[in-house]
Amino acid sequence: MHGGIVLTAIFMTAVEGFRPTWTSVGRTMLWLNILIVVVIPVNAITVANYMFLARKPATVSLLDFLGPWPWYILSLEVVALVLCIFLYFPFILFERWKLLR
């Protein structure tokens, strides 16, 4: 399922011509936070741990470097924002390169 998300993003960019913008980075972060608000009660009702919002996994993971619960959730927000900007960066470079030609 997660691979389908990546393939869809590649398809929409390569085939359909969609391009990210700074606004889309902000919208992505907004929807991530809306999803968090929805998932927290779902975790409480189902005694689940979707998005690792209730607790860290029992095994060693990269989350161990981001602080204790609940602070690692804020750290993950920063990581998500940095990753969005990192993935947007090639599009910025390409647009600037097109303008210089």
CYANA upper distance limits for C-alpha pairs under 8 A (distance plus 0.5 A):
  1 MET  CA      5 ILE  CA      7.41
  2 HIS  CA      6 VAL  CA      7.35
  3 GLY  CA      7 LEU  CA      6.67
  4 GLY  CA      8 THR  CA      6.43
  5 ILE  CA      9 ALA  CA      6.82
  6 VAL  CA     10 ILE  CA      6.80
  7 LEU  CA     11 PHE  CA      6.52
  8 THR  CA     12 MET  CA      6.52
  9 ALA  CA     13 THR  CA      6.67
 10 ILE  CA     14 ALA  CA      6.39
 11 PHE  CA     15 VAL  CA      5.87
 11 PHE  CA     16 GLU  CA      7.36
 12 MET  CA     16 GLU  CA      5.31
 12 MET  CA     17 GLY  CA      6.81
 12 MET  CA     18 PHE  CA      6.23
 13 THR  CA     17 GLY  CA      5.48
 13 THR  CA     18 PHE  CA      5.31
 13 THR  CA     19 ARG  CA      6.59
 14 ALA  CA     18 PHE  CA      8.23
 19 ARG  CA     91 PHE  CA      8.05
 20 PRO  CA     24 SER  CA      6.36
 20 PRO  CA     25 VAL  CA      7.85
 20 PRO  CA     88 TYR  CA      7.18
 20 PRO  CA     91 PHE  CA      7.97
 21 THR  CA     25 VAL  CA      7.02
 21 THR  CA     88 TYR  CA      8.11
 22 TRP  CA     26 GLY  CA      6.98
 23 THR  CA     27 ARG  CA      6.64
 24 SER  CA     28 THR  CA      6.47
 25 VAL  CA     29 MET  CA      6.96
 25 VAL  CA     81 LEU  CA      8.37
 25 VAL  CA     84 CYS  CA      6.78
 25 VAL  CA     85 ILE  CA      7.72
 26 GLY  CA     30 LEU  CA      6.68
 27 ARG  CA     31 TRP  CA      6.59
 28 THR  CA     32 LEU  CA      6.61
 29 MET  CA     33 ASN  CA      6.85
 29 MET  CA     80 ALA  CA      8.31
 29 MET  CA     81 LEU  CA      7.48
 30 LEU  CA     34 ILE  CA      6.81
 31 TRP  CA     35 LEU  CA      6.53
 32 LEU  CA     36 ILE  CA      6.77
 33 ASN  CA     37 VAL  CA      6.87
 34 ILE  CA     38 VAL  CA      6.95
 35 LEU  CA     39 VAL  CA      6.54
 36 ILE  CA     40 ILE  CA      6.63
 36 ILE  CA     53 LEU  CA      8.45
 37 VAL  CA     41 PRO  CA      7.97
 38 VAL  CA     42 VAL  CA      7.27
 39 VAL  CA     43 ASN  CA      6.52
 39 VAL  CA     50 TYR  CA      7.35
 39 VAL  CA     51 MET  CA      8.36
 40 ILE  CA     44 ALA  CA      6.87
 40 ILE  CA     53 LEU  CA      7.38
 40 ILE  CA     54 ALA  CA      8.10
 41 PRO  CA     45 ILE  CA      6.57
 42 VAL  CA     46 THR  CA      6.47
 42 VAL  CA     47 VAL  CA      8.44
 42 VAL  CA     48 ALA  CA      8.08
 43 ASN  CA     47 VAL  CA      5.77
 43 ASN  CA     48 ALA  CA      5.09
 43 ASN  CA     49 ASN  CA      6.13
 43 ASN  CA     50 TYR  CA      6.95
 43 ASN  CA     54 ALA  CA      7.56
 44 ALA  CA     48 ALA  CA      7.43
 48 ALA  CA     54 ALA  CA      8.19
 49 ASN  CA     53 LEU  CA      6.59
 49 ASN  CA     54 ALA  CA      5.83
 49 ASN  CA     55 ARG  CA      7.31
 50 TYR  CA     54 ALA  CA      8.19
 52 PHE  CA     56 LYS  CA      6.26
 52 PHE  CA     57 PRO  CA      7.53
 53 LEU  CA     70 PRO  CA      8.33
 53 LEU  CA     73 ILE  CA      7.46
 55 ARG  CA     69 TRP  CA      6.94
 55 ARG  CA     70 PRO  CA      8.40
 56 LYS  CA     63 LEU  CA      7.39
 56 LYS  CA     64 ASP  CA      8.31
 56 LYS  CA     69 TRP  CA      7.74
 57 PRO  CA     61 SER  CA      7.79
 60 VAL  CA     64 ASP  CA      7.34
 62 LEU  CA     66 LEU  CA      7.89
 63 LEU  CA     67 GLY  CA      7.87
 63 LEU  CA     72 TYR  CA      7.31
 64 ASP  CA     68 PRO  CA      8.00
 66 LEU  CA     71 TRP  CA      8.04
 66 LEU  CA     72 TYR  CA      5.34
 66 LEU  CA     75 SER  CA      6.38
 66 LEU  CA     76 LEU  CA      7.99
 67 GLY  CA     71 TRP  CA      6.40
 67 GLY  CA     72 TYR  CA      5.45
 67 GLY  CA     75 SER  CA      8.26
 68 PRO  CA     72 TYR  CA      6.30
 69 TRP  CA     73 ILE  CA      7.69
 70 PRO  CA     74 LEU  CA      8.05
 71 TRP  CA     75 SER  CA      7.05
 72 TYR  CA     76 LEU  CA      6.54
 73 ILE  CA     77 GLU  CA      6.88
 74 LEU  CA     78 VAL  CA      7.08
 75 SER  CA     79 VAL  CA      6.78
 76 LEU  CA     80 ALA  CA      6.51
 77 GLU  CA     81 LEU  CA      6.75
 78 VAL  CA     82 VAL  CA      6.64
 79 VAL  CA     83 LEU  CA      6.59
 80 ALA  CA     84 CYS  CA      6.65
 81 LEU  CA     85 ILE  CA      6.77
 82 VAL  CA     86 PHE  CA      6.51
 83 LEU  CA     87 LEU  CA      6.55
 84 CYS  CA     88 TYR  CA      6.62
 85 ILE  CA     89 PHE  CA      6.57
 86 PHE  CA     90 PRO  CA      8.36
 88 TYR  CA     92 ILE  CA      7.12
 89 PHE  CA     93 LEU  CA      6.84
 90 PRO  CA     94 PHE  CA      6.59
 91 PHE  CA     95 GLU  CA      6.61
 92 ILE  CA     96 ARG  CA      6.75
 93 LEU  CA     97 TRP  CA      6.54
 94 PHE  CA     98 LYS  CA      6.67
 95 GLU  CA     99 LEU  CA      6.84
 96 ARG  CA    100 LEU  CA      6.84
 97 TRP  CA    101 ARG  CA      7.03
